[in-house]
Amino acid sequence: MNIRTVGVIGAGTIGRGVAQSLAQSAFDVLLVDVSEEQLASATTQIGNDLRLQGMFRAERLKDDPAPILGRITTGTDLAALSAADFVVENVTENWDIKRDVYEKIDKICRPEVVFGVNTSAVPITRVGSVTERPERVLGLHFMNPVPLMDTVEVVQGHFTSEQTLDTALGLLRDLGKEGIVVQDAPGFVTNRVLMLTINEAIFCVQDQVATADQVDRMFKGCFGHKMGPLETGDLIGLDTILNSLTVMYESFRDSKYRPAPLLQRMVDARLLGRKTGRGFYTY
């Protein structure tokens, strides 16, 4: 399939990063969100990020923000996706919300259009089951910040076809990214491992074994990680961490995935990390 126009649903941190990466690679982008305010904020942030890239990354100096932003069309009506050749969905990790989106876009988009589910933990096979095209549904787990990350976790659902995988991997190559294909399971590989690490780090802080700063400094100093687990949690968003753990806990029925009470309390207090200015650290 010749992909020229990509629909991106959700203009949050990951969604706007996906939209930016696509526009930088000369794709036309239809960025859809329920909130005009969120769309305006995303457009402003993409412009700021492009200018910062121009300052700090020599290979991006050729990127003029104006034509890149000109490739991104925003709107609040999913009907605009009737013109999309490929769709990447980035709504919140809430199954009821995702299901509603897919039931709608399945009727809007052409039958041959592939749906890329950007999820941390929701099973891809479950998403495919609410569409009439389960063979054209797969997981595209982009990492934050999307424009700077070279690898994407690609998830093959029970009915995802090889042709769909080839189409998605080709799109990722056009974005300068490598897709690594894994099989469908709650949390897949990255989050099945990462969320447990972050959650256990939160338990260490909750149990007063160490402060957040001490935990993070040990991971950076002892293991050479660029970021500690709690800094990573703040970057991802503590609400996303909680939602992902909850999905895995309910899916596996295994107590090792139970969220730390401190995590739940911080989410209730809207201490979500970088997105709200406060999490384990203040930004």
Residue pairs with C-beta under 8 A, 6 or more apart in sequence:
1 85
1 86
1 112
1 114
1 167
2 85
3 27
3 85
3 86
3 167
3 171
3 174
4 27
4 28
4 85
5 27
5 28
5 29
5 30
5 83
5 84
5 85
5 86
6 22
6 27
6 28
6 29
6 30
6 84
6 85
6 86
6 87
6 88
6 171
7 29
7 30
7 32
7 80
7 81
7 83
7 84
7 86
7 87
7 88
7 105
7 109
8 15
8 18
8 19
8 22
8 29
8 30
8 31
8 32
8 87
8 88
8 90
9 15
9 32
9 33
9 78
9 81
9 87
9 88
9 89
9 90
9 91
9 101
9 105
10 32
10 33
10 89
10 90
10 91
10 92
10 118
11 19
11 31
11 32
11 33
11 35
11 38
11 39
11 41
11 42
11 74
12 33
12 38
12 42
12 90
12 92
13 144
13 145
13 237
13 275
14 90
14 118
14 142
14 144
14 146
15 31
15 33
15 42
15 88
15 90
15 118
16 31
16 42
16 45
16 46
17 142
17 144
17 145
17 146
17 147
18 88
18 90
18 118
18 142
18 146
19 29
19 31
19 42
19 46
19 72
20 46
20 49
20 50
20 68
20 146
20 147
21 146
21 147
21 175
21 177
22 29
22 71
22 175
23 29
23 46
23 68
23 69
23 71
23 72
24 50
24 63
24 68
24 147
25 174
25 175
25 176
26 71
27 71
27 174
28 71
28 73
29 71
29 72
29 73
30 73
30 75
30 80
30 81
30 83
30 84
31 39
31 42
31 72
31 73
31 74
31 75
32 74
32 75
32 76
32 77
32 78
32 80
32 81
33 39
33 42
33 74
33 76
34 76
35 76
36 76
39 74
39 75
39 76
42 74
43 69
43 72
43 74
46 65
46 68
46 69
46 72
47 65
47 69
49 145
49 147
50 60
50 63
50 65
50 68
50 69
51 65
53 60
53 63
53 147
54 60
54 61
54 63
54 65
73 80
78 101
78 104
78 105
78 108
79 108
81 87
81 105
81 108
81 109
82 108
82 109
82 110
84 109
84 113
85 113
86 113
86 114
86 116
86 167
86 171
87 105
87 109
87 113
87 114
87 115
87 116
88 116
88 118
88 140
89 98
89 101
89 102
89 105
89 115
89 116
89 117
89 118
90 118
90 142
91 97
91 98
91 101
92 243
93 119
93 120
93 121
93 122
93 240
93 243
93 244
93 247
94 243
95 122
95 126
95 247
98 117
98 119
98 122
98 127
99 127
99 130
102 115
102 127
102 130
102 131
103 130
103 131
105 115
106 130
106 131
106 132
106 133
109 115
111 132
111 133
112 136
113 133
113 136
114 136
114 137
114 138
114 164
114 167
114 168
115 127
115 131
115 133
115 136
115 137
115 138
116 138
116 139
116 140
116 168
117 124
117 127
117 137
117 138
117 139
117 140
117 155
118 139
118 140
118 141
118 142
119 127
119 139
119 141
120 141
120 187
120 191
120 195
120 240
120 243
120 244
120 247
121 186
121 187
121 188
121 191
121 195
121 243
121 244
121 247
121 248
121 251
122 186
122 247
123 157
123 184
123 185
123 186
123 251
124 137
124 138
124 139
124 155
124 156
124 157
124 160
124 184
125 134
125 157
125 158
125 159
125 184
127 137
127 157
128 134
128 135
128 137
128 157
128 158
128 159
128 160
131 137
134 157
134 158
134 159
134 160
135 159
135 160
135 161
135 164
136 160
136 161
136 164
137 157
137 159
137 160
137 164
138 154
138 155
138 156
138 157
138 160
138 164
138 165
138 168
139 153
139 154
139 155
139 156
139 157
139 184
139 188
140 152
140 153
140 154
140 155
140 168
140 172
140 179
141 152
141 153
141 154
141 155
141 188
141 190
141 191
142 149
142 152
143 149
143 151
143 152
143 153
143 190
144 235
144 236
149 177
150 176
150 177
150 178
151 177
151 178
151 179
151 180
152 172
152 177
152 178
152 179
152 180
153 179
153 180
153 182
153 188
153 189
153 190
154 165
154 168
154 169
154 172
154 179
154 180
154 181
154 182
155 181
155 182
155 183
155 184
155 188
156 165
156 181
156 182
156 183
156 184
157 184
158 184
165 181
168 179
169 179
169 181
172 178
172 179
182 188
182 189
185 192
186 192
186 247
186 248
186 251
186 252
187 195
187 244
187 247
187 248
191 244
191 248
192 248
194 232
195 241
195 244
195 245
195 248
195 257
196 256
196 257
197 229
198 229
198 230
198 232
198 233
198 236
198 241
199 241
199 245
199 257
199 259
199 260
199 263
200 229
201 215
201 228
201 229
201 230
201 233
202 230
202 233
202 260
202 262
202 263
203 260
203 262
204 210
204 215
205 211
205 212
205 215
205 230
205 262
205 280
206 260
206 261
206 262
210 218
212 230
212 280
212 281
215 228
215 229
215 230
216 227
216 228
216 229
216 230
216 231
217 228
218 228
219 225
219 227
219 228
219 229
220 226
220 227
220 228
227 235
230 279
230 280
230 281
231 280
231 281
233 241
233 273
233 279
233 280
234 273
234 274
234 279
234 280
234 281
234 283
235 273
235 274
236 273
237 272
237 273
237 274
237 275
238 263
238 266
238 267
238 271
238 272
238 273
238 279
239 267
239 272
241 259
241 263
242 259
242 263
242 264
242 267
245 257
245 258
245 259
245 263
246 259
248 254
248 257
249 255
249 257
249 258
249 259
266 272
266 279
270 276
271 278
271 279
272 278
272 279
273 279
273 280
273 283
274 283
277 283
